[in-house]
Amino acid sequence: LRSQACIFLGYLASHLVAITTRCQKKKQSSRDSEWYGGCFARMELLLLPRLTDKSQVVRQSAIQATGKWLGSPSPTSLVVNSNEEMEDKSTTSAPALLERLLWSMWHDPSVANRVEAIQAIPIDSAETLDHVVARIRDVKEKVRVAAIDALHFKVDPRRRDIITEEHFCDVVRYGLTERCNATKTATTALICNKWMKAAK
């Protein structure tokens, strides 16, 4: 039941993010923005404890739900200013959820959950990318490969405000290892199929 509830919250959060974006464009009333803000706050309170639930399945569902929320297109938070107009605060303003998701990516005892957390993390800053690149050194092959795949599909190597020279060096240093063929293959594909093409 807890797992199904998390799945529902993920879809609901994603839907509400889309609605709040439309509300901003239409400049709807402050009462609407306050209602949506209250919904986000309550959903965050419900999801946070489930990310550290004793059940692996529940934690996995909570990670997936958080990913749907934080990874929704054009996420916005509607805030009312002194003139009762809605302002764009960018992102969903859920730092507690992001912090807990990063914790799951590092410390969840389940390999499947650490992989899910990597897939759920929105890589929109150099700080977040630091955490993903660090998972290339995870003790489990599936986690290492998932981290490299996230770099492949989520990060534009031309976005130098996100990916730095240090990141490039760390990926090469830890990804092109002779100790794991899967990690080396995924890193080679990242360099040849993504980075080199972007350098043209």
C-alpha positions in Angstrom: 0.0 0.0 0.0 2.8 2.4 0.9 4.5 1.6 -2.4 1.3 2.3 -4.4 0.8 5.5 -2.6 4.3 6.7 -3.5 3.6 5.9 -7.2 0.4 7.9 -7.0 2.1 10.9 -5.4 4.8 10.8 -8.2 2.2 11.1 -10.9 0.2 13.7 -9.0 3.3 15.9 -8.4 4.2 15.7 -12.1 0.7 16.7 -13.0 0.6 19.6 -10.5 3.9 20.9 -11.8 2.4 21.1 -15.3 -0.7 22.9 -14.0 1.3 25.4 -12.0 3.3 26.3 -15.1 0.1 27.0 -17.0 -1.2 29.0 -14.0 1.9 31.2 -14.1 1.4 31.9 -17.8 -2.2 32.8 -17.3 -1.5 34.8 -14.1 -4.2 33.1 -12.1 -5.3 34.2 -8.6 -3.1 34.1 -5.6 -5.6 31.7 -4.0 -4.8 29.1 -6.7 -1.1 29.5 -6.2 -1.4 29.1 -2.4 -3.5 25.9 -2.9 -0.9 24.4 -5.2 1.9 25.4 -2.9 0.1 23.6 0.0 -0.3 20.5 -2.1 3.5 20.4 -2.8 4.3 20.9 0.8 2.0 18.1 1.9 3.3 15.7 -0.8 6.9 16.5 0.3 6.1 15.6 3.9 4.5 12.3 2.7 7.4 11.3 0.5 10.4 12.2 2.7 9.9 9.4 5.3 9.2 6.8 2.5 12.7 7.4 1.0 14.1 5.8 4.2 11.3 3.2 4.7 12.3 -0.2 6.0 10.9 -1.8 2.8 13.2 -1.8 -0.3 10.2 -1.7 -2.6 8.6 1.3 -0.8 12.0 3.1 -1.0 12.2 2.4 -4.7 8.7 3.7 -5.4 9.5 6.8 -3.4 12.7 7.4 -5.4 10.7 7.0 -8.6 8.1 9.4 -7.4 10.6 12.0 -6.4 12.2 11.6 -9.8 8.9 12.3 -11.5 8.5 15.4 -9.4 12.0 16.9 -9.7 12.4 15.8 -13.3 9.2 17.2 -14.6 9.5 19.6 -17.6 9.7 23.3 -16.6 9.1 22.7 -12.9 8.1 25.9 -11.2 7.0 27.1 -7.8 4.3 29.7 -7.6 4.9 32.3 -4.9 2.7 35.3 -4.1 4.5 38.6 -3.7 3.3 41.7 -1.9 1.1 42.7 -4.9 -0.5 39.3 -5.0 1.1 38.4 -8.3 2.6 35.0 -8.9 6.4 35.0 -9.3 8.6 32.3 -10.9 11.0 30.9 -8.3 12.3 28.3 -10.8 12.5 24.6 -9.8 10.0 22.9 -7.5 11.7 24.3 -4.4 12.1 20.8 -2.8 15.7 20.9 -1.5 14.8 18.4 1.3 13.7 15.8 -1.3 16.8 16.4 -3.4 19.0 16.0 -0.4 17.3 12.7 0.6 17.5 11.5 -3.1 21.2 12.1 -3.1 21.5 10.2 0.2 19.7 7.3 -1.5 22.1 7.4 -4.4 25.1 7.1 -2.0 23.8 5.0 0.9 20.8 2.9 0.1 21.7 -0.7 0.7 19.8 -1.9 -2.4 21.7 -1.8 -5.6 18.5 -1.4 -7.6 17.5 1.6 -5.4 20.9 3.3 -6.0 20.4 2.8 -9.7 16.9 4.3 -9.5 18.2 7.3 -7.6 20.8 8.0 -10.2 18.2 7.8 -12.9 15.9 10.1 -10.9 18.4 12.8 -10.1 18.0 16.0 -12.3 21.5 16.9 -13.3 21.1 20.7 -13.5 24.2 21.9 -11.6 27.9 21.1 -11.2 27.2 20.2 -7.5 24.7 17.6 -8.4 26.9 16.3 -11.2 29.7 15.8 -8.5 27.5 13.2 -6.8 26.7 11.3 -10.0 30.4 11.2 -11.2 31.4 9.9 -7.7 29.1 6.9 -8.3 31.4 5.7 -11.1 33.5 4.4 -8.1 30.6 2.5 -6.6 31.4 -1.1 -5.5 28.6 -2.4 -7.7 28.9 -2.6 -11.5 25.2 -1.8 -12.2 25.6 1.5 -10.2 28.8 2.4 -12.0 27.2 1.8 -15.4 24.0 3.7 -14.4 26.1 6.7 -13.5 27.9 6.7 -16.8 24.6 6.3 -18.7 23.2 9.3 -16.8 26.1 11.4 -18.0 25.5 10.1 -21.5 21.8 10.9 -21.7 21.3 13.8 -19.3 24.4 16.0 -19.6 25.4 18.1 -22.6 29.2 18.2 -22.6 29.0 21.8 -24.0 27.3 23.0 -20.8 30.5 24.1 -19.1 28.5 25.7 -16.3 27.6 22.1 -15.3 30.4 19.8 -16.4 33.9 21.0 -15.7 37.4 19.9 -16.7 37.6 18.1 -13.4 34.5 16.1 -14.2 35.9 15.1 -17.6 39.1 13.9 -15.9 37.3 12.0 -13.2 35.2 10.1 -15.7 38.2 9.1 -17.8 40.2 8.2 -14.7 37.6 6.1 -13.0 35.6 4.9 -16.0 38.3 3.6 -18.2 39.3 0.9 -15.8 40.6 -2.6 -16.7 39.0 -4.1 -13.6 35.4 -3.9 -15.1 34.6 -4.4 -18.8 31.1 -3.1 -18.4 32.2 0.2 -16.9 35.0 0.6 -19.5 32.6 -0.1 -22.4 30.0 2.4 -21.1 32.7 5.0 -20.6 34.2 4.4 -24.1 30.7 4.8 -25.6 30.2 8.1 -23.6 33.5 9.5 -24.9 33.2 8.4 -28.5 29.5 8.8 -29.1 28.7 11.8 -27.0 31.8 13.9 -26.1 33.7 13.6 -29.4 30.6 14.3 -31.4 29.9 17.4 -29.3 33.5 18.6 -29.9 33.1 18.7 -33.7 
